[in-house]
Amino acid sequence: MASNKVTMLQIDYFLAAAKHLSFTEAAYELFTSQSSVSKQIALLEKQIGASLFYRTKRSVRLSAAGIALYENLKGVSETIDEAIKSAQAVDTEQSETLNIGIFSGIDAGFFLPGFLHDFRSRHNTIKLNFERRHFQQLREKLADEEFDLVFTFSFDLSANTRKSASEKYSFRSIRRINTCILLSSSDPLAKKEDLSVRDFKDAKFLIISRQESPGGYAEVMEFFERNNLSGVAVEEFPNHESMLLAVQAGQGVTVLEDNKRRNMEDGIEAVLLKEDYNEIVVVWRKEDKKPALRVFLDELLAYVADYRQA
């Protein structure tokens, strides 16, 4: 007789896979691995005694049992979400403050258009304090509980590895952004068209220092290796702003996320790299149970999901 001890984790993984018809996309949404999604769904199928998906090397589609389960669970999941939001709304009637850190190089208006204004209009008892900081400052202030959550890039989640960060912090992807190479308008390469990464093999690359962002430094080294640029000259900088000033002054080029407002500044040209990207993530401490934080995160992640589908 099949066991009926189905977990909420299995249900969440099944709903994501059924929605996307892709274990890879489900893993991306849930910020986990594809193997974890596959494992939990296999356990779910074993426990209910039915195959939920037809799997081939190229596609995934729902079985008849999977369709029935998905249609019924969708409504239940929405009801649970509404019940949780109602409870959270009651619990946050008292005024609370959220201290939010944003990496100085991120344009919040670019990846959260309209969200913050709408949130404030619905939750006027929750005060939002924002501070722009560099990578190291964000890590330190989040660890010291001076920030309730931070917006940063996924490569800077931890001074060591993504796995070690996951033991203390939770994080979700907010937006994927292509990277680009920035160079001075006075650089001879700026006058050429259809530039590729290989055109910069003789350039000096300006990069964030290992102390400021060990993850960012490792990311750039991997970029060099992927593009056969391992021998290029590099110069480390203590922060984002000083590095951009050096680019404007013609001291070298740098690899950063695509930022249309910044790329329009005088003295800087941008070469978009369509095959490379970074992810903006929101990060918070797992032990933080502040009600206002849960309300903010629930609405933020719902907004992001709707934005991706639009």
N, C-alpha and C positions, 0 to 999 in steps of 0.2 A: 504493500500500500504506500502511495507517495506521501511524503512529508508535506505538511502545509505551513512550515515555519519559514515564511517568506519575509525578508527584511526590507526596510525602506530603501536601503542602499541598492538592493537588486531592482526594486521598482523604479527608482530614479534612473538607473543605468538603462533599464529596458525602455522607459519612456523617451530618453534622449536618443537611443539607437533607433527606435521606431519612428521618431519624428524626422530624423535625418536620413534614415535607411542607410546608415554608414556607422560602423563602429569607430572609425577614425574621427569623424566629425563629432560623434558623441563624446569621445575622449577629450577632444579639443574644448568642447563646451563645458565639460565637467572638470577640466584641468587635471586629468589623470592619464594613464597610459591605455593604449588600445588593448593590451593584454589583460588589464584589470577589468575593462568593460566586457571582454569576451568571457572571462572567468566567471564574473557575477551573473551574466546572462545564462551561461551553461548551468550554473548551480540552480538558477531559477527554473530552467526547463526541467532539470532533474527533480526538483521539489514538487512541481505541479504535474509532472508526468506527461508533458507535451512539448513538441518542438514549436518554437515561436517564430523562427526565421528559416527561410531557405537561403543557404549560403553557397556562393560560387567564388571562384578566384577573383571575379571582377565586380560582383554585385551582391547586395543583401536585400531580400524582400520579406515581408511578413507572410507567415503561414495563415491559414484560416483561424487557428487558435490565437495566433499573435494579433490578428486584426481585432478579434473579439475582446481580447484582454486590453489592447490599447484603447479601444473606444470606451470601455468601461472605466479604465484607470484614469483617463484624461479628466473626466468629470470629478472623480474622487480627489485627484491631485489639486485641481483648482479649488475645490471646497476646502481642503486642508490649508492651502495658501491663504485663502480669504479669512479663515478662522484665526490663523496665526497673526495676520496683519491686524485684525480687529483687536486681538489681545494686546498686541504691541502698541496699538494706538491708545488704548486705555492706560497702559502702563507708562506712557510717555506724556501724559497730561501735564506732569510737572516739568518745569523748564530744565533742559539739559544742554550742555555745550559739547560739541565735537571739535577737536583740534585736528586739522587735516594738513598733511604735508604734501607738497607737489614738487617734483623735480624741476629745477629752474629752467631746463631746456624743453619742457612740455608746454604746449599751448592748450590749456584746459578748454578754451572756447572752441577749439578745433575738434576735440573728441567727445565733448559733453555739451553739444549745442542745446540750450533750452532746459536741460535737466535741473540745474541748480536753482534757476528761477522758479520752476514749477514745484520743486521740493519745498522751497521756502514758503511758497504760497499755501501749501497744504499742511505744513508743520511749523507754524510760526512760534511755537514754544521751544523749538530746537535751534540753538544758535550754532552757526558754522563759522569757525575761525580758520582761515587759510594762511599758510606760510610757504613761500618758495625757498627751497634749500638744495644744496648739492647732495650727491649720492651718500657720502659718508655721514653727513649731518642727518639725513633722512633715516639711515640705519640706526644711528645712535639714539635719536629722539624717539623712534618707535620702540626700541628696546628699553629705553628709560621711562616709557609710558607718558612722554610729553606729547606725543601724537597718538591719536586713536587709530588712525589709518593713514596710509600714504599712497600716492600715485607715483609710480616709477616705471623703469623698464625691467623686463623679466630677467635680464642678465645680471641685474644688481640685487637680486633677492637675498643673496647671502655673500658674506666675505669668503666663503668656502665653496659650497655646492648647493644646488637647488634642493637636493635631498635633505641636507641638514637644516635648511630654512623651513622645510615642511614640518619639522618636528615641533617648532614653536609658533609658526605663523600659518595663516591661511591666505590664499591669494587666488584671484580670478582674473582672467584675461579681459581687458576692456576693449582694446582695439589693436589691430595689426597694421603697422605702418611701414611702407617701403623705406629702405635706406637710400642715401645718395652721397656722392662725393662733392664736397664743397671746395671751391678754389677761388682765388682772388680774380676779379675782373681784369686785372692787369697781367695775369698769367698767360703766356702764349697759347696754352691749351684752350683757354676760354674762347678763342676765336675759331676753334675747329668745331665741326659738326659731327654728330653720331659718334661721340666718344664712348669708349668701353673702358673697363677696369684696366686692361693691359696697356692702355695709353698712358697710365700713370706709373709705369714700372720704374721710371727714373726720378719720380717726385719724392720729396720728403713728406712723410705722413705725420701729422700732429695728432697725438692721442692722449686720452685721460690717463693720469698716473695710476700705477698699481695700488697705491695707498688710497687714493680717492675712490676707485672702483675696481677691486680685483676682478669682479665678473666682467666689467666693461673692457678691461685690459685683455682678459682671456678671449673675449668675443672678437676683438680686433685682430688678435693673433690668429684666430681660426679663420677670419675673413682673408687675411694675407695667405694663409696656407691653401684655402679653397681656390684662390685666384692666382696661385703660383707667384706670389709677391713676397715670399719669405725673406728675401734679401734686401728689401727696401729700407731706406733710412727712416728712422723714427725719432720724434722728440716728444717727451712727456710733459703734460701741463697739469697744474693742480686743480683746475676747474674748467667748466664748460665755457664761461664767459671769456676767460683769458685765452683759451684756445681759439675761439671765434675771432677775437681781435687780431691774433697772430695770422689767421687765414686772410682777413681783410688786408693786413699789411704785406701780404705776399710771402710770408715765411714758410709756407707749405700748404698742403691740402689735408682734409680730414674726412672721415666717414661718420655721418650722423643720420638720424632719422629725417625723413622728408617733412619739412615744416614750411608751408607755403608763405606764411607771414615773414619768417626769418629769411627765407630765400629771396625775398623781394628787397632786402636791404641793399643799399648802395655798396658797391665794392665786392659783392659776393655772387658767384655763379654756382648753380647746382646741376649735377649730372645724376639723373634718377637711375637707380639700379633696380630693375624690375624683378630680378631673381633673388634679391636679398631684402629682408625685412626684420623689424624688431616688434616686440609686443609691449604695449602699455598695460600694466597690471595694477590692481588695487590690492594692498597688503594690510593685514591686521593681525593682532595677537589672538591666538586661539582662546586664551584664558579670559579675554575681555568680554564680559557679559553685559555691558552697558546697553540698556534697552534702545536708546536713541541710535546706537551704532547698528543694531540689527535692523531697525526700520530703514536707516539710510542705505545699508547694503542690499536689503531686499528690493527696494525701489530702484536702486542703481542697476542691479543685475537684471531686473525685469526690463528696464529702459534699454540697456545694452542689447538684450535679446531681441526686443522689438526693432531696434535700430538696424541690427544686422539683417533682419528679414525684410526691411523696407526696400 
